[in-house]
Amino acid sequence: MQPRLADCAEGWMAVCVEFPNGFRRDVPSQLRPLSEPLDGMPEYEQVPLNCDPCWRYERVGSRWIAVRRHAAVTTLQQPVAEWWRSIEQMREPASPPLTLRHGPGDDDAGALRPAA
């Protein structure tokens, strides 16, 4: 099947899509395999990528048309707490806070040591 590129720019991987207002626009596309024959070359068709948040693309006959997307907004949910946090034996032991201490005679200045 030959991709429809009439009235659109040629030479790059795009397919011509007709929008509801009558305008035609090049849309990024991909090659989708149609069949893989046992003998001979496989057949491909050029289809638009459905990557636009406002439009999805449908085939009508031999042409592609843009159809407005209708979607609902979902609320973000709080992440679920890890199940092992509620088990006492699996908790990390409390450790003293680490502080950066410098002083005379420090042979490894800048080392983190427990606060005294």
Contact map, one row per residue, 1 for C-alpha under 8 A:
11100000000000000000000000000000000000000001100000000000000000000000000000000000000000000000000000000000000000000000
11110000000000000000000000000000000000000000110000000000000000000000000000000000000000000000000000000000000000000000
11111000000000100000000000000000000000000000110000000000000000000000000000000000000000000000000000000000000000000000
01111100000000110000000000000000000000000000000000000000000001100000000000000000000000000000000000000000000000000000
00111111110000110000000000000000000000000000000000000000000000000000000000000000000000000000000000000000000000000000
00011111000000010000000000000000000000000000000000000000000000000000000000000000000000000000000000000000000000000000
00001111100000010000000100000000000000000000000000000000000000000000000000000000000000000000000000000000000000000000
00001111110000010000000111000000000000000000000000000000000000000000000000000000000000000000000000000000000000000000
00001011111100000000000001000000000000000000000000000000000000000000000000000000000000000000000000000000000000000000
00001001111101000000000000000000000000000000000000000000000000000000000000000000000000000000000000000000000000000000
00000000111110000000000000000000000000000000000000000000000000000000000000000000000000000000000000000000000000000000
00000000111111000000000000000000000000000000000000000000000000000000000000000000000000000000000000000000000000000000
00000000001111100000000000011100000000000000000000000000000000000000000000000000000000000000000000000000000000000000
00000000010111110000000001111100000000000000000100000000000000000000000000000000000000000000000000000000000000000000
00111000000011111000000001111000000000000000011100000000000000000000000000000000000000000000000000000000000000000000
00011111000001111100000111100000000000000000000000000000000000010000000000000000000000000000000000000000000000000000
00000000000000111110000111100000000000000000000000000000100000111100000000000000000000000000000000000000000000000000
00000000000000011111011110000000000000000000000000000000000000111100000000000000000000000000000000000000000000000000
00000000000000001111111110000000000000000000000000000000000000001110000000000000000000000000000000000000000000000000
00000000000000000111111000000000000000000000000000000000000000001110000000000000000000000000000000000000000000000000
00000000000000000011111000000000000000000000000000000000000000000000000000000000000000000000000000000000000000000000
00000000000000000111111100000000000000000000000000000000000000000000000000000000000000000000000000000000000000000000
00000000000000000111111110000000000000000000000000000000000000000000000000000000000000000000000000000000000000000000
00000011000000011110011111000000000000000000000000000000000000000000000000000000000000000000000000000000000000000000
00000001000000011110001111100000000000000000000000000000000000000000000000000000000000000000000000000000000000000000
00000001100001111000000111110000000000000000000000000000000000000000000000000000000000000000000000000000000000000000
00000000000001111000000011111000000000000000000110000000000000000000000000000000000000000000000000000000000000000000
00000000000011100000000001111100000000000000000110000000000000000000000000000000000000000000000000000000000000000000
00000000000011100000000000111110000000000000011110000000000000000000000000000000000000000000000000000000000000000000
00000000000011000000000000011111000000000000011110000000000000000000000000000000000000000000000000000000000000000000
00000000000000000000000000001111100000000001111000000000000000000000000000000000000000000000000000000000000000000000
00000000000000000000000000000111110000000001111000000000000000000000000000000000000000000000000000000000000000000000
00000000000000000000000000000011111100000111100000000000000000000000000000000000000000000000000000000000000000000000
00000000000000000000000000000001111100000111100000000000000000000000000000000000000000000000000000000000000000000000
00000000000000000000000000000000111110000111000000000000000000000000000000000000000000000000000000000000000000000000
00000000000000000000000000000000111111001110000000000000000000000000000000000000000000000000000000000000000000000000
00000000000000000000000000000000001111111100000000000000000000000000000000000000000000000000000000000000000000000000
00000000000000000000000000000000000111110000000000000000000000000000000000000000000000000000000000000000000000000000
00000000000000000000000000000000000011111000000000000000000000000000000000000000000000000000000000000000000000000000
00000000000000000000000000000000000011111100000000000000000000000000000000000000000000000000000000000000000000000000
00000000000000000000000000000000000110111110000000000000000000000000000000000000000000000000000000000000000000000000
00000000000000000000000000000000111110011111000000000000000000000000000000000000000000000000000000000000000000000000
00000000000000000000000000000000111100001111100000000000000000000000000000000000000000000000000000000000000000000000
10000000000000000000000000000011111000000111110000000000000000000000000000000000000000000000000000000000000000000000
11100000000000000000000000000011110000000011111000000000000000000000000000000000000000000000000000000000000000000000
01100000000000100000000000001111000000000001111100000000000000000000000000000000000000000000000000000000000000000000
00000000000000100000000000001111000000000000111110000000000000000000000000000000000000000000000000000000000000000000
00000000000001100000000000111100000000000000011111000000100000000000000000000000000000000000000000000000000000000000
00000000000000000000000000111100000000000000001111100000000000000000000000000000000000000000000000000000000000000000
00000000000000000000000000000000000000000000000111110011100000000000000000000000000000000000000000000000000000000000
00000000000000000000000000000000000000000000000011111001000000000000000000000000000000000000000000000000000000000000
00000000000000000000000000000000000000000000000001111111000000000000000000000000000000000000000000000000000000000000
00000000000000000000000000000000000000000000000000111111000000000000100000000000000000000000000000000000000000000000
00000000000000000000000000000000000000000000000000011111000000000001100000000000000000000000000000000000000000000000
00000000000000000000000000000000000000000000000001011111100000000111100000000000000000000000000000000000000000000000
00000000000000000000000000000000000000000000000001111111110000000111100000000000000000000000000000000000000000000000
00000000000000001000000000000000000000000000000101000011111000011110000000000000000000000000000000000000000000000000
00000000000000000000000000000000000000000000000000000001111100011110000000000000000000000000000000000000000000000000
00000000000000000000000000000000000000000000000000000000111111111000000000000000000000000000000000000000000000000000
00000000000000000000000000000000000000000000000000000000011111111000000000000000000000000000000000000000000000000000
00000000000000000000000000000000000000000000000000000000001111100000000000000000000000000000000000000000000000000000
00010000000000000000000000000000000000000000000000000000001111110000000000000000000000000000000000000000000000000000
00010000000000001100000000000000000000000000000000000000001111111000000000000000000000000000000000000000000000000000
00000000000000011100000000000000000000000000000000000000111101111100000000000000000000000000000000000000000000000000
00000000000000001111000000000000000000000000000000000000111100111110000000000000000000000000000000000000000000000000
00000000000000001111000000000000000000000000000000000011110000011111000000000000000000000000000000000000000000000000
00000000000000000011000000000000000000000000000000000011110000001111100000000000000000000000000000000000000000000000
00000000000000000000000000000000000000000000000000000111000000000111110000000000000000000000000000000000000000000000
00000000000000000000000000000000000000000000000000001111000000000011111000000000000000000000000000000000000000000000
00000000000000000000000000000000000000000000000000000000000000000001111100000000000000000000000000000000000000000000
00000000000000000000000000000000000000000000000000000000000000000000111110000000000000000000000000000000000000000000
00000000000000000000000000000000000000000000000000000000000000000000011111000000000000000000000000000000000000000000
00000000000000000000000000000000000000000000000000000000000000000000001111100000000000000000000000000000000000000000
00000000000000000000000000000000000000000000000000000000000000000000000111110000000000000000000000000000000000000000
00000000000000000000000000000000000000000000000000000000000000000000000011111000000000000000000000000000000000000000
00000000000000000000000000000000000000000000000000000000000000000000000001111100000000000000000000000000000000000000
00000000000000000000000000000000000000000000000000000000000000000000000000111110000000000000000000000000000000000000
00000000000000000000000000000000000000000000000000000000000000000000000000011111000000000000000000000000000000000000
00000000000000000000000000000000000000000000000000000000000000000000000000001111100000000000000000000000000000000000
00000000000000000000000000000000000000000000000000000000000000000000000000000111110000000000000000000000000000000000
00000000000000000000000000000000000000000000000000000000000000000000000000000011111010000000000000000000000000000000
00000000000000000000000000000000000000000000000000000000000000000000000000000001111110000000000000000000000000000000
00000000000000000000000000000000000000000000000000000000000000000000000000000000111111100000000000000000000000000000
00000000000000000000000000000000000000000000000000000000000000000000000000000000011111100110000000000000000000000000
00000000000000000000000000000000000000000000000000000000000000000000000000000000111111110110000000000000000000000000
00000000000000000000000000000000000000000000000000000000000000000000000000000000001111110000000000000000000000000000
00000000000000000000000000000000000000000000000000000000000000000000000000000000001111111110000000000000000000000000
00000000000000000000000000000000000000000000000000000000000000000000000000000000000011111110000000000000000000000000
00000000000000000000000000000000000000000000000000000000000000000000000000000000000000111110000000000000000000000000
00000000000000000000000000000000000000000000000000000000000000000000000000000000000110111111000000000000000000000000
00000000000000000000000000000000000000000000000000000000000000000000000000000000000110111111100000000000000000000000
00000000000000000000000000000000000000000000000000000000000000000000000000000000000000000111110000000000000000000000
00000000000000000000000000000000000000000000000000000000000000000000000000000000000000000011111000000000000000000000
00000000000000000000000000000000000000000000000000000000000000000000000000000000000000000001111100000000000000000000
00000000000000000000000000000000000000000000000000000000000000000000000000000000000000000000111110000000000000000000
00000000000000000000000000000000000000000000000000000000000000000000000000000000000000000000011111000000000000000110
00000000000000000000000000000000000000000000000000000000000000000000000000000000000000000000001111100000000000000110
00000000000000000000000000000000000000000000000000000000000000000000000000000000000000000000000111110000000000011110
00000000000000000000000000000000000000000000000000000000000000000000000000000000000000000000000011111000000000011110
00000000000000000000000000000000000000000000000000000000000000000000000000000000000000000000000001111100000001111000
00000000000000000000000000000000000000000000000000000000000000000000000000000000000000000000000000111110000011111000
00000000000000000000000000000000000000000000000000000000000000000000000000000000000000000000000000011111010011000000
00000000000000000000000000000000000000000000000000000000000000000000000000000000000000000000000000001111110010000000
00000000000000000000000000000000000000000000000000000000000000000000000000000000000000000000000000000111110000000000
00000000000000000000000000000000000000000000000000000000000000000000000000000000000000000000000000000011111000000000
00000000000000000000000000000000000000000000000000000000000000000000000000000000000000000000000000000111111110000000
00000000000000000000000000000000000000000000000000000000000000000000000000000000000000000000000000000000111110000000
00000000000000000000000000000000000000000000000000000000000000000000000000000000000000000000000000000000011111100000
00000000000000000000000000000000000000000000000000000000000000000000000000000000000000000000000000001110011111100000
00000000000000000000000000000000000000000000000000000000000000000000000000000000000000000000000000011100000111110000
00000000000000000000000000000000000000000000000000000000000000000000000000000000000000000000000000011000000111111000
00000000000000000000000000000000000000000000000000000000000000000000000000000000000000000000000001111000000001111100
00000000000000000000000000000000000000000000000000000000000000000000000000000000000000000000000001111000000000111110
00000000000000000000000000000000000000000000000000000000000000000000000000000000000000000000000111100000000000011111
00000000000000000000000000000000000000000000000000000000000000000000000000000000000000000000000111100000000000001111
00000000000000000000000000000000000000000000000000000000000000000000000000000000000000000000000000000000000000000111
